[in-house]
């Protein structure tokens, strides 16, 4: 009897593991190795100000350029300075791949010529044909969704005014650690002074942060990154998140798609049952009747 029970339970367990694993288990940030960096520049990274700049939970890297200035007095907590070489070279390639995938996503809403200040935006993909501006407060409403994401496809530059801010509200059961915010600008990103920023800021050229601008963010540019007494924490999102959730790569490794919900895998359960029946029949065919 024990052998019979084992012969049933073991295949069932194996089939359950094979067919019922949630699709999110293997999800990886679309930033890939670029996600290891809080600051990544292609030509130079510069920090000005006598003190006060702190970069947390991510590396500071540049490549193929070599100029990193202002460290110290700028400080890095839980990260390292990485110069031009294989590591930053791969991170740059991964950044370009992510930027390309984000740009190819089908957009939900066009916000061309609309200032983001004062808006409340639900999760989705927002497109600006040219530049984007933020004057004041932008609120991102997750609407209780787990794995929600916001993608901003910006044709040219992103410019924010003094005292602007980005805030996320109404997170799902994950507390916000699984959310994604991606700012994908074809040209420069310029933050005014005293901003509160949130998300992964990707620039096809350069990023400049005004004095005292701070937040949970990554600043990733193909050219230079300039700082002025800033506090940037790559894992400073809600509940310790890094704003890189919600998205993954399609099978082609180029297009970016939403991470499938765990329930999407449940339709495979009947296949598991069918597999069990087939296995039992094969076991029967293998027996010898005395």
N, C-alpha and C positions, 0 to 999 in steps of 0.2 A: 504493500500500500504506500509506504514512504517513497518508493521509487516512482510510483505513479504520480504522486503529488508533486515531486520534484520535476518530473518530466513535463508537467503542466505549468508549474509556476515559473520555471527558468525561462522557457520561451516567451511567456507572457511578459515577464520583466524586461527581456531583451527587446521585444517589440515595442513595449511602452517607451523605452528609452529611445528607440530609433524613430518612432513616429510621433511622439507627443511632446517633444522638447519645444518649449516656447521659442519663437523665431528671434526674440530679442537676445537670447543668450550669447550668440556669436557676433552681435552688433559691435562695431568699432567706430570710434570717432572718424569722421571723414577727413579730419586734419592729419591723421596718421602721425608720422614722426614730427610734423610741425607742431602738434599738440604738446610736445615736450618743452616748448618755448613759451615764455611770457612775452618776450620781445624777440623778434627776428627781423633782421634787415639785410638787404642785398649789398648795400654799399657802405653804410656807416650807422652806428648808434651813438648818439651824443646826449649826455645829461649835463644840464647847467644848474646853477644854484649851489650855494656852499654846503647845504645839507638838506635832508628831508626826503629825497627820493629813495623809495624802497620798492624793490621788485620781489614778489613772493611766489613760491610754489611753481617755478618754471625757470628754464635757462634763459640766458641772454646770449644771442648768437648773431654772427654776421658772416656772410659769404655770398658771392665770391670776394667781396671787398674785405678789408682788414681793419678798418678804423672803429675802435670802441673807446670812447673818451668819457671821462667823468665818473668812472668806477674805480676806486672811490673818488669823492665822498659818497656817491650813490651806493646803496647797499643791496645785496642779493640774499634773500632768505630762502633756504631750501631750493637752491639752484646753483648753477655755475655759469661762468663765462666760457663760451665755446667759439673759437675763431674759425676762419675759413678752413674747410677740409671736407672729408667725406660726410661727417654728421650734418653739418649745416647745408652741404650740397644736397643731400637727400631730403632734408627738411624743406628746402626751397622747391625741389621738384614736387614734393607732396603738397606744398602750399599752392603751387600752380595748378595741380590736379584738382584740388578742392575748389579753387576759384573758378575753374572751368566748369566743373560740375554744377556749382551753385548758379552760374550764369545761364546754364542750359535748362534749368528747371522751368516748367510752365508756371507763369505767374497767375495769381488770383485777382490782384487789384493793381491798377495803375495809379500812382500818386505823383505823377509828374507835375511840377509847379505847385505842389502842396507842401507847406511847412509842416513838419512833424510835431511842432510844439502844440500842446493842448489836445492832441489826439489820444484816443484809446483804441488800440488795435488788437483784434483777435489773432490767433495763430494763422499763419499763411505766408505766401510769397508776395512781396510788394515790389513793384518795378518803378524805377525812375528813369525816363529816357535820357536825361542829362544829369544835372547835379541834384543833391538832396540837402535840405537845411533843417536844423533843429533849433528853434528859439523857444526856450522854456522847457516844460515837462512833457515827456512822452510816457504813456502808460501802456504796458503790454499785458493784456488780460488773457491768461491761460484758459479761462472758462472751465476750470476743474479738470482739464485733460492731462493725462500722463503722457510724457514724451512729446509735448507740444513744441512747436518750433516757429521761429520767425526768420525769414530770409529777406534781406533788403538788397535788391539788384539795382545798383547805382551806376548809371552810365559813365559819369565823370566823377565829380568830387562830392565829399560829404563835409559840410561845414556846420559847426555848432556854435551858438552864441554863449556869452558869459552866463554862468549859473544855470546851464541847461542840465537836464537829468533824464535818465531812463530807469523806470521802475516796473517790476513784474508783480502782478497780483493774481489771486484766485488759482493757485497751483493745485495740481492733482494730489493723489495719495502719496506720491513720491516726495512731496515737500518742495519740489522744484529742482532737485538735483539732476533730474533726467531731461530738463528742458534744453532747447537749443536756440541761440541767437547768433545770427551771422550777418555781418555788414560787409558786403562785397562791392567795393568801389573800384572803378576803372582808373581813377586818378587819385589825387591826394585826399587824405583825411586830416582835417584840422579841427581840434577841440579848442573851444574858448576856455578861459580861466574858470576855475571852481566848478567844473563839470562833475557830475556823477555818471559814470559810463558803465555799460554792461554788455558783454558779448564778445564775440571774436571779430575783430576789426581787420579786414584784409584790404590792402591797398595795392593797386597796380603800380604806384609810384612811391609816395612817402607818407609818413604819419607824423604830425606835430601835436604834442599835448601842451595845452596852456598851463600856466602856473596853478598848482594845487588841484589839478584834475585828478580824480581817483576813482577806483572801482574794481569790480571783479571782471577782468577782461584780459584778452591777449591783443597785442599790437603787432601785426604781421605785415611787413611791407617788402616789396621787391626792390625798393631803393632804400632810403634812409628812415630812421626813427629818431625823433628829437624829443627830449623830455625837459621838464622844468619843475622840479620839486613835486614829483608825482608819486602816488602810491598805487601800484598796479599788482593785483593778485590774480594769478591765472586760475586759482581755485576759489575765488571769492564770490561765486554765485550762491544762490539759495541752497541751504543745507549742505554746503561744501561742494556744490557742483561747479562745473567749468563752462557751462553754457554750450556744450558741444553735442548734446543729445538730440534725439528725434530723427536723425538722418543717417543714412548709410549709402553705400555704393550698390548700384545694380550689378548684375552678373558681368557686364562689360567692363566694370572697373572705372567707368568714366561718368556715366549719368548718376545723379544723386536722387535718391528716393526716400520717402518716409520709412522709418523702421516699422516692419509689420508688427501688429499687435499680437500678443501670445495666442489670442483666440483664433487667429488665422490658421494656426496649425491643427486645430481640433478636427477639421474635416478629414484629416488623415487617419483618425481613429478607426473608421470602418476598414481601411486598408490593413490596419494592424490585426483586426479580427480575421480578415480574409487570409492574411499571412499565417495566422495561427492554425486555421483550418487546413490550409495546404500542408503545413509542417506536420500536423497530426496524421494526415493521409499518407505522407511519405514515410513516416515512422511505421505505419501499418504495413505498407508495401515491403518494408525491409525485414519483417518478422518471418520466422520459419515455423510452420505449424507441424507439430510432431504427430 
